[in-house]
Amino acid sequence: MNRIASYFRSIYRNRRQHIDKPRYLTFLATYRCNARCLMCDCWKKPKGKELDTYEIENILQQLPKMDMVRISGGEPFLRTDLPEIVRIIKRSLKPLFLHITTNGLPTERIVRLCLERETDIPLHLLFSIDGMKDKHNTIRGIPIAWEKVMATLDKLAPWQKKKNFKIAVNQTIVDAEGVEHHSPLINHLKPYGIPVHAVMAYESSAIYNLKKNIRLTPFKKGDFNPYGNFSDCQLKILLEEIKRELKDQPFLQRWAKYYYWNGVYNRLLNGIGNPNPPCVALTSHLRILPDGQVPTCQFNSITVGHLNRESFDSIWNGEKIKKQREWVHSCPGCWAECEVLPNAVYSGDLFLNWKPLKIS
């Protein structure tokens, strides 16, 4: 493990001195959303400009091949051209994996894409389900959210192996009641063969904020403000359930989740900021907003360029991005899973600081 960590560390140090091109892309295909989630302001944002498929292809052809492409939103399946976007990503970036996050409400569109797509690149579908039945409906702000997402899973789950895709569920924990729903949700989805991964909702995001060009910089290493309030007892109950759940997961996935939850445990219960991987925003990890702008990261929405107006190379090697990279390098570190795990992998910290969950 130490050899693996040293290898990734050397790559990371080299990348900081000689900025290479990104290997992990997060593309926010749209800000539009058909849910009204308690913990997210995305659905309140003005619709704004969205790249069309011609513009997307022009941009992606300028990028290097990617290890992973993550399509998110908003709700990406609200784009009727999402199947074509997937084809463009495959042709242009040749990723090892494609990942799509969805609330599961647009059943027919989701099923059609999964069953009609070319299957040579593995597809990972991450469904957002935040509790059982009415609890999920309340968090998502839609009275039939549970009914719709379960209808989608009923249709999709039997096709996973034949069509080369995997389904997982992301449960966003927004309050203490969500902790109580974690185990029942796991048990409900076991017959489908679908794992449930919990994440802690954080207080606010710059990218989804209604204000523009803001920085939500942590004051110090280890700062983490969850959306809800939890007692130490409630957090320990959740962590014990997660520990039991992860025993049966593939080892790389187990490593990553242990790493994330050790960070949550240490920040919320021990008051320390470990682990704390070096950030790879604007180096290994590139984000593209629906209109083609490139933000700094999840917690800094200051943009470094507009890919629909400027070439990728001019942005990636420009003066504006250098200033934001300096901000990234001086940031004490966040604890949002969508930032943490790419940071942990591409800096090598996942292999250096991986350890099982120990709850005391």
N, C-alpha and C positions, 0 to 999 in steps of 0.2 A: 504493500500500500504506500509506503514511503517513497518507493521509486516512482510510482504513478504520480504522487503528489509533487515530487521534485520535477518531473517532466512537465506537468501543467504549470507549475510555478515558473519554470524557465521560459515557457511560451508566453506566459502573462507578462513577465518582466520585459521580454523582448518586444512584445506588442506595445507596451507603454513607451518604450524608447523609439520604436519604429512602428508607427501606427499602421497595422495591416487593415485589410477590408473585413467587414463583419461576417460572422458565421451563423448568427441567429437573428431571425427577422420576426418582429411582431407587427402585423398589419391590422390596423383598426379600419375595417372595411366600411363602417358607417357608424354614426352616432345615433341613428334612429333605433328605437327600441319599442317593442310591444308590451313590455312590462313596466311597472312603476315601483321599482325596488326602493325600500326604505333607506338603504345604505349607499345609494348611488344617485347622482344628479344627471347622469348621461341622458336620460329620457327628457330632461328639461332643457337641454341645449338646443339652440336653433339648428335646423336641418343643415344648412350650409352647403357648400360645394362638395361633391363626391367625385373622385376620379372615375372616368368611364373605362371600359376595358382596353380601348386603344391607348389611353394615357397610362394605365397600369402596365401594359406590356412594354411600352416605351421606357418606363422607369425601371422595371425589373430586368430588362435586357442589359442595363448598365451595371447591375449588381453582380457580385461573385456567386458561385454556387453556395448553397446554404446547407448546414447540417439539419436545421429545423426551421420551419415556417409556421408561425402561429397566427391564425386568422381570428380576430375578435371583433368586438363592437362596443356599444350597441349590440344589436342582434344581427349577426352577419347574414342569416338566412332571410332577412327582409329584402336583401338584394336579389332580384330575380336573375341577375347575371352571375350569381356566385358559382355555378358549375363552370362557366367560361373562365372566371377568375382562377379557379382551381386548375384548369387546364393550362392557363398561362403560367402559373407558378411552377407547375411540373416541367413545362418546356424550357422556361427561362432559368430557373434556379436549381432544378434537379435535387430537391431536398431528400434527405434520408427518411424524414418523417414529416407528415403534414398534420397539424393540430387545429381543430376548430372548436371554439367555445360557443355554446348555445344554451338558451333557456328552454329549448325543446317544444316551444309553442307552435311553430309553423310545421306541423307534422308532415304534410304531403311533400313539402319542399325538401325537408331533411331526408325523408325516405327515398325520394327520387334521386337526390345527389348520391347517397350512399350505395344504392343499388345499380345506378347507371354509370358511375364513374369508372375510369380505367383503374385496375386494382394493383398495378405493379408497385406503387408507393404506398406504404402503410398509412392508414388514416387513424388518428386518435380523436375521438369525439368526447368532449367533456361537457356533460349536462349539469346545469345548475339546479340543484334541489336542496332546499334549505331546512327541511323538516317534513313531518308527516302531514299530509292533507291540509287542513285549515291553517296550520302553522306556515306551511310553504306558501299558501295563497296570500296570507297576510303580509309576509315579507316581500313577496313579488308584486303585491298590489293588484292582483288579478283573481277574481273569484273562482275561475276554472283553471288556474295554472296547474294544479296537481292533476286534474283529469286529463288535460292536454298532454303534459309531459309523459304521463304513464301510458297514454295511447301511443305516443311516439316510440317509447321503449318496447311496448308490446309488439309493434310491427318490426322494429329493427333488431332486437336482441338475437333472434334465431339466425340472422344472416352474417354475424360477425366473422366467423371463420371463413366461410365461402367467399365473402366479398373483401376480405383482408382489411377489416377495420376493428377497432376496439372501443368499447364504451366504458367510461368511468363517470362517476358522479362527484361533483364538487359541492360540499355542504358548507355554505358560508355561515359561520357562527356569529350572530349579531347580538345575542342576549343569552341570559342564563337558561331560558326555556329551550333554546336551541341545543344546549348541552344535553338536556333530557331526551331530545329527539334523535340524537346521534345513533344510539344502539338500535332503537326500533327501525330507523331508516336502513341501517345495515341489514337487519334481519328481513325486512320487506324486499330488498333487492337481491338477496342471496339466490333465490330461485332463478333469477335472470342471469346469474354469473357476472354481476356488475359490482365492482368495488366502490366504496364510498370514501372519499378523501375530505377531511375537514380542513378548513382554513379559517383563521381569525379575520373578521372584517376590521379594516383599519378606519380611523376616524375620518380621513378625507384624502382625496387624490387631486393632484394638480391637473392632470389630463382631463378628468371628468368634471372639473370645477366649472361653474358658470363664469368665473372671472378668467381673463386671459393673462398669459405671461406671468405666472406666479411661481414662487418657490416655497415649498413647505419643508424647509430644511430642519432636520433634527438638531436640537441644541447640543446634544452630546451623544457619544457612543452609547448604545443601549436604549435610547429613547424609542418607545413604541406605544402608541395610543390606540387601543382597540375601540371599535365603534360602541360596544356595549360595556356594561359594568359587570364584573364577575368576582365572586368571593374566591379566596384561595382554595377552599374545599371544592367548589364547582369546577375550577380549573384542573385540580388534581383528578377528579372523577373523569373529566373528559380525556385527560392525558393517559390515564390507565386504560380507558376503552380504546384509544388510538394505539397504544402499545400492544394490546391483545390483537387488534385488527391487523397490524402490520406484520405479525409473525408469519402470515401465510402469503405475503406479497413477494413478487420477484425481488431479488437482492438489491438491484440498482434502485428500484423504486423505493424499497425499504430504506436504503441509505439516504436517499434524498429527503424522504419524509421525516426520518429521525433527525436529520440535520435541521430541517425547518422547525420541528416541534421542540427540539432542544433549545433553539433560539427563542421561541415563544416562552418556554418554561423559564429560562434564565432571565429574560427581560421582565416578565410579569411577576414572577415569584421570588427570584433571587436578586433582582435589581442590577444584573450585570449584562453587558452587551456581547456575549460570546455564544456561538461563533459570530464573526463579523467579516465576511469575505470582502476582498477588494472589489469595487464596482467595475463592471465592464460596459456600462452604458456609453454609447458613442465610440466604442472600440469593437468588442466582439458582438455586442447587442445593438441592433438598429431598430428603432420604432418609426413607423410611417403612419401619419394621421389620415383620415378619410380624404382630405383635400390635397395630400401630397407633401405636407410640411413634415419636417423632422424635428420632434421635440427632444429635449435632453433625456428625460426619464419619467417614470410614473409620478414623481413628486416635484418635478421641475418642468413646467410647460413652455419655458422659453425655447423658441425654435432656432435652429442653426441654418435653415435654408428651406427652399421650396422646390421639391423634385419635379414639379410640373413646369417650373420656370428656369431652373438651373440644372446643370449636369451633376450627376452623383459625385464625380471626381472633384469638381470645383467646390462642392459643399464639404466633402470629406477631408479635403486638404486646405480648406479656407481658414481665414483668421477668426471668424465667428465661432467655429466649432472648437478651435484651440482654447478660447476663453471658457467655453462650457466644459471642456474636458478638465480644465484646471479646477472648476467648481466640483466636478464629479470626484476628482482625486482628493479634494479637501473635505468632502462630505463625511460626516461621522458614521453614516450608514443607516439605511432603512430596514424594515422587516416586512415587506410585501413579498409574498411567495413568487409573483411573476417577475420580480427583480432579483430576489435572493437566489433562486435556483440557477438561473444562467450565470450569475456572479460566482456561485460556488463551483460550478462545473468548469467554467472557462478560466478561472483563476487557480484551479486545483485545490481550493480550500475544502471542497467536499471530501476529497480523499485524505487530506491532512487532518481534518477535524471531525471526521465522522465518528460517532459513538452511539450506542444504544440509549434509549430513554431510561433515565434513572430518576424515579420520583420519590422524594423523601418528605 
